[in-house]
Amino acid sequence: MKRAVPFALLFVFLVSATGFSLTVQSIQCGTGVKDRAIVNPSDNFKAGERVYCLTVLTDIKEPTYIIHRWVLDSRHFDVKLNIKPYKRFRTWSYKTIYPSMVGVWKLEVLDKDGNLLREKIFTVK
């Protein structure tokens, strides 16, 4: 008698078999980065400021990259960030927010294949 393998179980096995492992532990936004930590953490910013987003990654098995996708309405801006194989790795990018770019923003963290790993919402007024 044949048994069907549930798709979700097969997917987990295939992901595990490839050795891919990358976890986004946290995303924080603020007005700067100093000593690999976010400065003035907030989810609310003023137009004209630079907004920095710091991402903490864990369980990195091999060199790779992530993409910080800064999204406002239907526009997006991508920043490719190289990642090294460490137990814990911090990286960041920033976006200067011009007065014409007010609104609700989203920072998406994507893996090298374009899969959404995590996202962070913040507001610019």
JOVENQUI-V491944 format. One record per backbone hydrogen bond with DSSP energy under -0.5 kcal/mol. CO is the residue of the C=O (numbers start at 1). NH is the residue of the N-H. E is the energy in kcal/mol with one decimal. If there is no record, write none. Layout:
BEGIN
co=<CO	CO>
nh=<NH	NH>
e=<E	E>
END
This chain:
BEGIN
co=<4	6	7	8	9	10	11	12	13	14	15	15	16	21	23	23	26	28	29	30	32	34	37	39	39	43	45	46	49	50	51	52	53	54	55	55	56	56	57	58	59	64	66	67	67	68	68	69	69	70	71	72	75	77	79	81	83	84	86	87	89	91	93	95	95	96	97	98	99	103	103	104	105	106	106	107	108	108	109	109	110	111	115	118	120	122	123	124>
nh=<6	10	11	12	13	14	15	16	17	18	19	20	19	61	25	58	56	54	42	52	39	37	34	31	32	123	125	49	97	52	95	30	93	28	57	91	25	26	89	23	61	83	81	69	110	70	79	71	108	77	106	75	72	70	68	66	64	86	60	59	57	55	53	51	97	98	48	101	102	105	124	73	122	71	108	120	69	110	117	118	67	114	111	109	107	105	45	103>
e=<-0.6	-2.1	-2.8	-2.2	-2.1	-2.5	-2.5	-2.4	-2.5	-1.3	-0.5	-0.9	-1.0	-0.8	-0.9	-2.5	-2.5	-3.0	-2.2	-2.8	-3.0	-1.2	-2.7	-2.0	-0.9	-2.9	-2.6	-1.7	-2.8	-0.5	-2.1	-2.2	-1.5	-2.4	-0.6	-2.1	-2.5	-1.4	-2.7	-2.3	-0.6	-3.1	-2.9	-0.8	-2.5	-0.7	-1.9	-0.6	-2.8	-2.2	-2.1	-2.5	-2.4	-3.0	-2.8	-2.4	-2.1	-1.3	-1.8	-1.5	-3.3	-3.3	-2.7	-2.7	-0.6	-0.7	-3.8	-2.8	-0.7	-0.6	-2.6	-0.6	-2.0	-3.0	-0.6	-2.1	-3.0	-0.6	-3.4	-1.2	-2.3	-2.3	-2.2	-3.0	-3.1	-3.2	-2.7	-2.4>
END
